[in-house]
Amino acid sequence: MVVENVAYFRDYENNYGNKKWYIEELRPKIKHLLENSGLFFDFMFKNNNTSLIYASYHGDIELIRKLVQKDANIHHRNDEGDTPIIAAVLSGNVNTVRELIQHGANPNDMTQGLTLLILACSDKNYEMVQMLLESGANPNLYTMGGNYTPLQAAALNGDKKIVEKLIAYGADVNYVSPLGLSAEIVAIEKGNYEISNLLNKVG
């Protein structure tokens, strides 16, 4: 039996706020704190979010750079277990994720047992998958418990282009999870036969 959704679903707007609120209310507050604090500290907000997490979720590269220059903690986790790079992946902003990696963020980071690659594959975000792989993300890291790999997530969603990209970067097409599922079996059970045929040929 295939789990219908690999990625979990949360109310991101409730946690990180909408764009209008960020631009009109939070961003000016953060900039004021940055400009008027003698010593920088990681300003904490709702759900143990930091300024950098908010800026990352909303794709605010200008502010990200200013915060990093002030030694903002790029590895801080909020109450959901999200770091800045996880927030950026959840929002689907490839350029923001690339910026954070350049500042030392981990392309193999995880939240609630899910890798960044699995999140990107579940979101069918090809550009994000490609950028993470190019930045050193491991295509064979699986969910906590070993139930799913990025390849299995892509097979589940029927995204042949992402499946091919993962294979090109060394994804293990023969991995079988503790549930007894390989990527090929996942694709078959979801009726994604073009992908299952591809995996059968490669494997």
N, C-alpha and C positions, 0 to 999 in steps of 0.2 A: 504493500500500500504506500503510495506516495503522499507525502505531506503537501498540502495545496500551496502553502506559501512558505518559502524559506526564510524570508526577512520578516521581522516583526513589524507591526504598524503602531506608531505612536502619534499623538497630537503634537506635531512639531511646532505649530504656531502658538499653541498654549505654552510651550516651554521656551521658545526663542523669540516669540513676538512676530507680528507681521512687518512687512517692509516699511509701511508708513510710520508705524510706531517707532521703529528703529531709527529711521532718518530724522524724524521730527522731535523725538523725545530722548531716546537713549544715547544716540551718537553725540549730540551736543553736550550731554552730561559727561560722557567719557572724555571728550576733548577738553572740557573745562577742568576735569580732575587731572588730566595729563599736564595741562599747562600751568596749573596752580599748586601742584604737589612738589614739595622740595625733594622728597624721596618717593620713588614709584613703588607701589605695591599692587598686587593683583586684586583689583576691585571686585568684590563678590556681590552678586545680585541673586535673584530668584533661582531656586533649585541648585545653588552652589555654582552658578554660571559665572565665568569671569568675562571681563571686557573682550578678551581675545576670542573666547568661544562665540560670543555674540557677533563680533566682527567677522569671524570665519563663516558662520552660518549665513550671514547676509552678504558675503562676497566683498567685503570692504577692505580691499588690498592696501589702500593708502593708510588706513588706521592700523591694520595688521603690522605693517612695517614700523609704524611709530611705537606700537606696543612692544614689539620684539626688541626694538632699540632700547627700550626702557626695562628690558629683562623680564617681560611677561613670561609666565610659565607655559611653554608650548605643550607640555605633557599633563597639565592639570585635568582631572576628571570631575565632571559634575555629578549630581545625584543619580543621573541615568547611566553613568559610566562613560559618558562621551568626553573626548578630548576635542581641541579645536579642529584637528583634521577630520575627525569623525563627523562633527557638525557640518563641515564643508562638504563631505561626501554625501551626507544625508540631504543637503540642499542641491546637490548635483552640479556644483560649480567647479569645473575642471581647473580653471586658472587659479582659483583660491587654493585648491589642494596642491597644485604644483608649487605655489608660493610657500606654503607651509612646509613642504618637503625640503625646499631649498634652505629653510631656516631650522631644519633638524627634526621635523615631524617624522614619525615612523610609518612607512607605507604598508607595514604589516600589522598596524594597530588593530585592536578588536574592541567591540562593545557588546556586552551581553552575549558573548560567545560567537559573535559574527565578525568575520574579517572585513576589511574595507572592500576587497575584491568581491566578496559574496554580496555585500550591500550593492555594489555597482552592477554586478551581474543580475541581481534581483530587480534592479531598476532599469535594466536593459540600456544602460548608459555606456555605449561602446567607447566613446572618447575617454571617459573616466577609466574604464578597464584598460585601454591601451596606455594611457598616461601612467597608471599605477604599475603596470607591468614594466614599462620602460624605466620606472623609478626604482625597481627592485622588489616589487611585491611578489611574494611566493605564490604561484598558482596552485600549489598543493597543500596549503594550509587549510584545514577544515574547521567546521564549527566545533564548539566545545562539545565533547562527546563523540566527535568524528562522524556525525550523521550526514553532513553535506560538505562538498568541496565547491569552489567556484564553478568548476566544470559541470557539476551536477545541477547547480543553480541555473546555469545558462541552458542546460538541456531541458530542465523543467519549464523554463520560460520560452523555449522554442527559438532561441536566438542563435542561428547558425553562424553568423558573422563573429559573434563573441566566442562561440565554441571553437571556431577555427583559430582565432587569435590566442586563446588559452593553450591550445594544442601546440601552436607555433612557439610558445614560451615554455614548453615542457610539462604541461598538465598531464597527470597520470590518468590515462583513459581507462585503465584496468582497476582503479581503486574501487574496493567494495566496502561500503560502510557497515557498521555494526547492525544496521537494519537489513543487511543483505542486498543493498542497492548499489549498482554501478551507474555511471552516467548513461550508459546505453539503456539499461532497464528503466531508468527514470524517463528517458525520452520516449520509449515504447509505451509506457503506462500513460503518458500524457498525449500519445498520438502524434508525437513529433518524429515521424518515420524518416524524414530526410536526414535529421540529425543522428538518429539511431543507426542508420546505414553508414553514415560517415564514421561514426565511432567504431562500428564493427570492422570497417576496412582498416582503420588506423590501428586498432587494437590487435 
